[in-house]
Amino acid sequence: MIQNRLGWLFLGFAGCFGLLFILMAGEGNGLVNCQIDGTMQLNFLGIKIAEDISTTETWNQFGTYFYLWSILPFVLTIVCYRKFLKLVPTKNKSFA
């Protein structure tokens, strides 16, 4: 029974990591495909990442970083989901 509950906990973790992956990939897409004029400040989920960014190249570079770092939550999503599948039993219905 405890493995069943632990499996559902891993499914929750997989959902959170999946949401983080979507947020990071979306933010990276927005940063890569934009141009800036003046100085800007970069925030992600309310956390100040960088300030006084004045060139489009630097802004796009941060977008590339978001793309690359979004691979980590994606991998953790897959690992947690596979762990869920191992721990939670399935009910097989045979059509014999």
C-alpha positions in Angstrom: 0.0 0.0 0.0 2.9 2.4 0.8 4.3 1.8 -2.7 1.0 2.8 -4.2 1.0 6.1 -2.3 4.6 6.7 -3.2 3.8 6.1 -6.8 1.1 8.7 -6.8 3.5 11.1 -5.2 5.9 10.5 -8.1 3.1 11.3 -10.5 2.6 14.6 -8.8 6.3 15.4 -9.1 6.1 14.5 -12.8 3.3 16.9 -13.3 5.1 19.7 -11.5 8.3 19.1 -13.5 6.3 19.0 -16.7 4.7 22.3 -15.9 8.1 23.8 -15.1 9.4 22.4 -18.5 6.5 24.1 -20.4 7.1 27.4 -18.5 10.9 27.4 -19.2 10.6 26.4 -22.9 7.9 29.0 -23.4 10.0 31.7 -21.8 13.0 30.7 -23.9 10.9 30.9 -27.1 9.7 34.4 -26.2 13.2 35.6 -25.4 14.9 34.1 -28.5 12.3 35.6 -30.9 12.3 39.2 -29.7 14.2 42.4 -30.1 14.8 45.1 -27.5 15.4 48.8 -27.5 16.9 50.3 -24.3 17.7 48.5 -21.1 15.5 45.6 -19.8 15.3 43.5 -16.7 14.7 39.7 -17.0 12.4 38.0 -14.5 11.3 34.4 -14.3 8.5 33.4 -11.8 9.2 36.6 -9.9 12.9 36.0 -9.5 15.2 38.6 -11.0 17.6 36.8 -13.4 19.4 39.8 -14.9 19.0 43.6 -15.2 20.3 46.3 -17.5 20.3 44.1 -20.6 20.8 46.5 -23.4 21.5 44.3 -26.5 19.3 41.9 -28.4 22.1 39.4 -28.6 22.4 39.2 -24.8 18.6 38.9 -24.5 18.5 36.1 -27.1 21.4 34.4 -25.3 19.3 34.2 -22.1 16.5 32.6 -24.2 18.9 29.9 -25.4 19.9 29.3 -21.8 16.2 28.8 -20.9 15.9 26.3 -23.7 18.9 24.4 -22.6 18.0 24.4 -18.9 14.4 23.2 -19.7 15.9 19.8 -20.7 16.5 19.1 -17.0 12.8 19.3 -15.9 11.8 17.4 -19.0 14.1 14.5 -18.1 12.9 14.6 -14.5 9.3 14.4 -15.7 10.1 11.2 -17.7 12.0 9.6 -14.8 9.2 10.4 -12.2 6.5 9.1 -14.6 8.3 5.9 -15.2 8.8 5.5 -11.5 5.0 6.0 -11.1 4.3 3.3 -13.6 6.6 0.8 -11.8 5.1 1.5 -8.3 1.3 1.7 -9.0 -0.3 -1.6 -10.1 -2.6 -1.7 -13.1 -5.8 -3.7 -13.5 -5.7 -5.8 -16.6 -9.0 -6.8 -18.2 -8.8 -9.7 -20.5 -11.3 -10.0 -23.3 -11.2 -13.8 -23.5 
